[in-house]
Amino acid sequence: MSHIRNFDRRSFLRTGSALAVGTLAAPSILRAQDGPIVLGHLTPRTGFLGPLGEYAVMAVDMAVAEINAAGGVNGRQLQILKEDSVNPQTASTKAERMIERDKVAAIVGEISSASALTIAQTVERAKTLFINTGANSDALRGSDCKRHMFHVETQNIMYVNAEGEHLLQSGLVDGKKWYLLTADYAFGHDLSAGAKSFLERNNGTLAGEDLIPTDATDFSSFMLKIREAAPDLVALNLAGTQITSFFKQYGEFGLDFPLGGFGFDTAMAWAAGVENFKGTWPSVWNHLIPTERSQAFTKAFVDQYGKPPENQAWGDYMAIHILAQAMRDTKGTDAAAIIEYFEGPDAKFDMMKTREGYFHPESHQLLQEIYAITALPPAEAKNEWDIFTTTGPLPAPDQPLERLIADAVGGTCSFAS
């Protein structure tokens, strides 16, 4: 991809009248059935998740343009309304406005699990669909699940189980000791709980763990502790730009213990650069997956934007196409009909991978294959993007996809009737 240009990287509002509440609660079937189908897109476009959000925006624009060029959905064009979700309170306010004022048929997007929860609470009262494309929290599929929320993004335990299986095959689990660095909030806690459970089940031991404040940028004291512990694997449960900072400081300290983790976005590898990116990481999708549709998507994205798509781009792109398929197959935008379709046995989706995906009816998690990526030595990298290799799909072809959600934390899902 030498032609690719350089990339410098990275409570629901209470209404004051019964009329407003009644309007918000109106089912989507009451909305106009002519004119464009209006969708809302909410995702962070500023802050430490902003770079991922920008990939999401590029991808939904591409997906909507492709669908409209092919005749739209049931003879109607798609229209996308895009907003920066900013934070949980703002995300809820904007979701309410999209539903009440703009009459969206569904909301797509988000990356922050906290914002995804407030959006989900809002859409549940309004009986409007929400397709989560980036929030990983197991609780969103467990105790905080909502009937109107579905998840294209894989949940934390799926990353742990897929990456753990790869590490097990690589001889880094059985009889080995791990040192964990964990972001001190729900995302990191989920990953840590899953990782420790996997380690215990597979005869590994914990050499140590530190909880890292989300605003921490200096990892020097932790580097010294890692050096003292001499683990067989340093496993990171960090997020966003913290991963990039850790990569750079790890190299500066000259540490060479095997490095890996259980939550990752390829944008972090690109931001770190080939000289700093190290280890093995889970990947819901990456631009090197050699299926025909995956490579066609990658080429189209590069042609339009001058750089390959990040996994967040893939998630938002897939969500729009999955929603369009559901509206075609149910011949409308009725939320109840689409939920029944998603929960049924016939709803299967081309995920650009080697087998189709489908929603788990008890949690609304889209079950699909996951991959593991491993950093290349700098001398072997072809360009600034192809700086890792990818495994084949996980789990193995003879294993059910349900294997990936085994031992999930986050409580039990019980959809309100």
C-alpha positions in Angstrom: 0.0 0.0 0.0 2.8 2.4 -0.8 0.3 4.8 -2.4 -1.4 5.4 1.0 -0.7 8.9 2.4 0.7 9.4 5.9 -1.7 9.3 8.8 -0.9 11.4 11.9 -2.8 9.6 14.8 -3.5 9.3 17.2 -30.0 9.9 32.4 -32.0 10.5 29.7 -33.3 14.1 30.0 -36.5 14.4 31.8 -39.1 16.1 29.7 -41.4 18.7 31.2 -44.7 17.6 29.7 -46.7 14.4 29.3 -47.0 15.2 25.6 -43.3 15.1 25.1 -43.0 11.8 26.9 -45.9 10.4 24.8 -44.1 11.4 21.7 -40.8 9.9 22.8 -42.5 6.6 23.6 -44.2 6.3 20.2 -43.2 3.0 18.4 -41.2 3.3 15.2 -44.1 1.8 13.2 -45.9 5.1 13.7 -43.3 7.0 11.8 -43.7 8.1 8.2 -43.4 5.3 5.7 -42.4 7.4 2.8 -39.4 9.6 2.1 -35.9 8.7 3.3 -35.2 6.3 6.1 -33.4 8.5 8.7 -30.8 6.9 10.9 -28.9 8.5 13.8 -25.2 8.1 14.3 -23.6 8.9 17.7 -19.9 8.3 18.4 -17.1 10.1 20.2 -15.4 12.6 17.8 -13.3 14.4 20.4 -11.3 13.2 23.4 -9.1 10.1 23.6 -11.7 8.1 21.6 -12.0 10.7 18.9 -9.6 9.2 16.4 -11.6 5.9 16.5 -14.8 7.9 16.1 -13.5 9.6 13.0 -13.0 6.2 11.4 -16.5 5.3 12.3 -17.9 8.4 10.6 -16.0 7.7 7.4 -17.3 4.2 7.3 -21.0 5.0 7.9 -20.7 7.6 5.1 -19.3 4.9 2.8 -22.0 2.3 3.7 -24.9 4.8 3.3 -23.5 5.9 -0.1 -23.1 2.3 -1.3 -26.6 1.3 -0.2 -28.2 4.4 -1.8 -26.3 3.9 -5.0 -27.7 0.4 -5.2 -31.3 1.7 -4.9 -31.6 2.2 -1.2 -33.7 0.0 1.1 -37.2 -1.1 -0.1 -37.1 1.8 -2.6 -36.2 4.4 0.0 -32.9 6.2 0.4 -31.0 6.2 3.7 -30.2 9.5 5.4 -27.7 9.6 8.2 -27.6 12.3 11.0 -24.2 12.3 12.7 -23.3 13.8 16.1 -20.4 13.7 18.5 -21.7 11.8 21.6 -19.1 13.6 23.8 -20.0 12.0 27.2 -22.8 9.8 28.7 -25.2 12.7 29.5 -24.7 14.4 26.1 -25.1 11.1 24.3 -28.5 10.6 26.0 -29.7 14.1 25.2 -28.7 13.8 21.5 -30.3 10.3 21.3 -33.6 11.7 22.6 -33.5 14.6 20.2 -32.8 12.3 17.2 -35.8 10.1 18.2 -38.2 12.9 19.1 -37.4 15.6 16.6 -35.7 13.8 13.8 -37.8 10.6 13.9 -34.9 8.3 13.3 -35.6 4.6 12.6 -32.6 3.5 14.6 -29.4 4.8 16.2 -26.0 3.3 15.3 -22.6 3.8 16.9 -20.8 4.6 20.1 -17.5 3.4 21.6 -17.7 4.3 25.2 -19.6 1.7 27.3 -20.9 4.4 29.7 -22.4 6.4 26.8 -23.7 3.3 25.2 -25.6 2.5 28.4 -27.3 6.0 28.5 -28.2 5.7 24.8 -29.7 2.2 25.5 -31.8 3.5 28.4 -33.2 6.3 26.1 -34.0 4.0 23.1 -35.6 1.4 25.4 -38.2 3.9 26.6 -38.7 5.1 23.0 -38.9 1.5 21.6 -36.2 2.5 19.0 -33.3 0.3 17.9 -29.7 0.9 18.9 -26.9 -0.9 17.2 -23.8 -0.7 19.3 -20.6 -0.7 17.2 -17.8 -0.1 19.7 -18.7 -0.5 23.4 -17.2 -3.7 24.8 -18.6 -4.0 28.3 -19.9 -7.4 29.3 -22.5 -5.8 31.5 -24.2 -4.3 28.4 -24.8 -7.9 27.4 -25.6 -8.9 31.0 -27.2 -7.0 33.8 -27.5 -3.8 31.7 -28.9 -5.4 28.6 -31.9 -3.9 26.7 -34.3 -5.5 24.3 -33.8 -2.7 21.8 -30.0 -2.8 21.9 -27.8 -5.1 19.7 -24.1 -5.4 19.6 -21.9 -5.6 16.4 -18.8 -5.0 18.5 -17.6 -8.0 20.4 -17.7 -8.0 24.1 -14.7 -8.2 26.4 -14.9 -11.9 27.2 -14.8 -12.7 23.5 -11.5 -10.9 23.1 -10.2 -12.7 26.3 -11.2 -16.1 25.1 -10.0 -15.7 21.5 -6.6 -14.1 22.5 -6.3 -16.6 25.4 -6.7 -19.5 23.0 -4.0 -18.1 20.7 -1.6 -17.5 23.7 -2.3 -21.1 24.9 -1.4 -22.4 21.4 1.8 -20.3 21.6 2.9 -21.8 24.9 2.3 -18.7 27.0 -0.3 -19.9 29.4 0.1 -23.4 30.8 2.7 -23.2 33.6 3.4 -19.5 32.8 3.1 -16.4 34.9 1.5 -13.1 33.8 1.8 -9.5 34.9 -1.3 -7.5 34.3 -1.6 -3.7 33.9 -5.3 -2.8 34.1 -7.1 0.5 33.3 -9.0 1.4 36.5 -12.5 1.5 35.2 -15.2 -0.9 34.0 -13.6 -1.8 30.7 -10.3 -2.7 32.3 -11.9 -4.5 35.2 -13.9 -6.7 32.8 -10.8 -7.7 30.9 -8.9 -8.3 34.1 -11.6 -10.6 35.5 -11.8 -12.5 32.3 -8.0 -12.8 31.9 -7.5 -14.1 35.4 -10.3 -16.6 35.0 -8.7 -17.9 31.8 -5.3 -18.1 33.3 -6.6 -20.1 36.3 -8.5 -22.5 34.1 -5.4 -23.2 32.1 -2.8 -23.7 34.8 -1.2 -20.3 34.7 -0.3 -18.0 37.6 -0.5 -14.3 38.3 2.9 -12.6 38.9 1.3 -9.3 39.7 -1.3 -6.7 38.7 -1.5 -2.9 38.9 -4.6 -0.8 38.4 -3.7 2.2 36.2 -5.6 5.6 36.5 -7.2 6.5 33.2 -5.2 9.8 33.1 -1.8 8.1 33.7 0.8 8.8 31.1 4.0 7.9 33.0 4.6 4.1 33.4 8.1 4.2 34.7 7.3 2.9 38.2 5.4 0.0 36.7 8.2 -0.8 34.3 10.5 -1.3 37.3 7.9 -3.7 38.9 7.6 -5.7 35.7 11.4 -6.0 35.5 11.5 -7.3 39.1 8.7 -9.8 38.5 10.2 -11.2 35.3 6.9 -12.5 33.9 6.5 -14.8 31.0 3.9 -12.4 29.6 3.0 -8.7 30.3 -0.7 -8.5 29.6 -2.2 -5.1 29.1 -5.9 -4.2 29.9 -5.4 -0.6 28.9 -7.4 1.6 26.5 -6.9 4.3 23.9 -3.7 6.4 23.9 -2.5 4.8 27.1 -1.5 1.8 25.0 0.6 3.9 22.7 2.3 5.6 25.6 3.1 2.2 27.2 4.6 0.9 23.9 7.0 3.7 23.7 8.1 3.6 27.3 8.4 -0.2 27.2 11.0 0.2 24.5 12.8 3.0 26.2 13.3 0.8 29.3 14.7 -2.0 27.2 12.2 -4.6 28.4 11.8 -7.6 26.2 9.3 -9.8 28.0 6.5 -11.0 25.6 3.8 -8.4 25.4 0.1 -8.9 24.7 -3.4 -7.9 25.8 -7.1 -8.4 25.6 -8.5 -5.2 24.2 -7.1 -3.4 21.2 -7.7 -1.2 18.2 -5.4 -1.2 15.2 -5.2 2.6 15.3 -3.1 2.2 18.4 -0.6 0.1 16.5 -0.4 2.7 13.8 -0.1 5.5 16.2 2.8 3.8 18.0 4.6 3.1 14.8 6.6 0.1 13.6 9.5 0.8 15.9 7.3 0.8 19.1 4.5 -1.6 18.3 5.0 -4.9 20.0 3.2 -8.1 21.0 0.1 -10.1 20.2 -3.4 -8.7 20.4 -7.0 -9.6 19.6 -8.7 -8.1 16.6 -12.4 -8.2 15.7 -11.3 -7.4 12.1 -8.3 -6.1 10.4 -7.4 -5.0 6.8 -5.2 -8.0 6.2 -7.9 -10.6 6.5 -7.7 -12.3 3.1 -11.4 -12.9 2.3 -12.7 -11.4 -1.0 -15.2 -9.1 0.7 -12.7 -7.9 3.3 -10.2 -7.0 0.7 -12.8 -5.3 -1.5 -13.9 -3.2 1.5 -10.3 -2.3 2.3 -9.6 -1.3 -1.3 -12.7 0.9 -1.5 -11.8 2.6 1.8 -8.2 3.2 0.7 -9.5 4.6 -2.6 -11.8 7.0 -0.9 -9.8 8.0 2.2 -6.2 7.3 1.4 -5.6 4.9 4.3 -6.8 1.4 5.3 -9.9 1.0 7.5 -9.4 0.6 11.2 -11.5 -2.1 13.0 -13.9 0.6 14.3 -14.6 1.6 10.7 -15.4 -2.0 9.9 -17.8 -2.2 12.9 -19.8 0.9 11.9 -19.8 -0.1 8.2 -21.1 -3.6 9.1 -23.8 -2.2 11.4 -25.3 -0.1 8.6 -25.3 -3.0 6.2 -26.8 -5.4 8.8 -29.5 -2.9 9.6 -30.3 -2.5 5.9 -30.5 -6.3 5.5 -33.0 -6.5 8.4 -35.2 -3.7 7.0 -35.2 -5.4 3.6 -36.0 -8.8 5.0 -38.8 -7.5 7.3 -40.0 -5.0 4.6 -40.0 -2.0 6.9 -38.5 -0.2 9.8 -40.7 -1.5 12.6 -38.4 -2.1 15.6 -40.5 -5.0 17.0 -40.3 -6.8 13.6 -36.5 -6.3 13.3 -35.9 -7.5 16.9 -37.9 -10.7 16.1 -35.8 -11.1 12.9 -32.5 -10.5 14.7 -33.4 -13.0 17.4 -34.5 -15.7 14.9 -32.5 -18.6 13.5 -32.6 -17.3 9.9 -30.8 -14.0 10.4 -27.2 -14.6 9.2 -24.7 -12.0 8.1 -21.6 -11.9 5.9 -19.0 -10.5 8.3 -16.2 -10.4 5.7 -14.8 -13.5 7.4 -14.8 -17.2 6.8 -18.2 -17.9 8.3 -21.4 -16.0 8.9 -22.3 -14.2 12.1 -25.6 -14.2 14.0 -27.0 -12.5 17.1 -27.1 -14.5 20.3 -30.8 -14.3 21.2 -30.2 -14.2 25.0 -27.8 -11.3 25.0 -28.1 -9.7 21.5 -24.3 -10.1 21.0 -23.3 -10.7 17.4 -21.4 -14.0 17.4 -18.5 -14.0 14.9 -14.9 -15.0 14.4 -12.1 -13.0 16.0 -8.4 -12.9 15.0 -5.1 -12.2 16.7 -2.5 -9.8 15.3 1.3 -9.9 16.0 3.7 -7.1 15.6 6.3 -7.5 12.8 10.0 -6.8 13.4 10.6 -3.3 12.0 12.8 -4.6 9.2 9.9 -6.7 7.9 7.2 -4.1 7.8 6.3 -3.1 4.2 4.8 0.3 5.1 3.3 2.3 8.0 0.1 0.2 7.9 1.1 -3.4 7.3 3.1 -3.6 10.6 1.6 -6.8 11.9 0.5 -10.3 10.8 -2.9 -11.8 11.3 -3.8 -15.3 12.4 -6.6 -17.3 10.9 -10.0 -17.0 12.5 -10.7 -18.0 16.1 -12.2 -20.3 17.3 -11.2 -23.1 15.0 -13.6 -24.0 12.2 -14.9 -27.1 14.1 -15.6 -25.1 17.2 -18.9 -23.2 17.9 -18.9 -19.5 18.0 -20.7 -19.7 21.4 -17.3 -20.8 22.8 -16.2 -17.2 22.7 -18.8 -16.1 25.3 -18.1 -18.8 27.9 -17.5 -17.5 31.4 -18.7 -13.9 30.7 -18.8 -11.5 33.6 -21.2 -8.7 33.9 -24.3 -10.5 35.2 -27.2 -12.2 33.5 -29.3 -10.6 30.8 -33.1 -10.4 31.4 -35.0 -8.5 28.8 -37.9 -6.5 30.3 -41.2 -7.7 28.8 
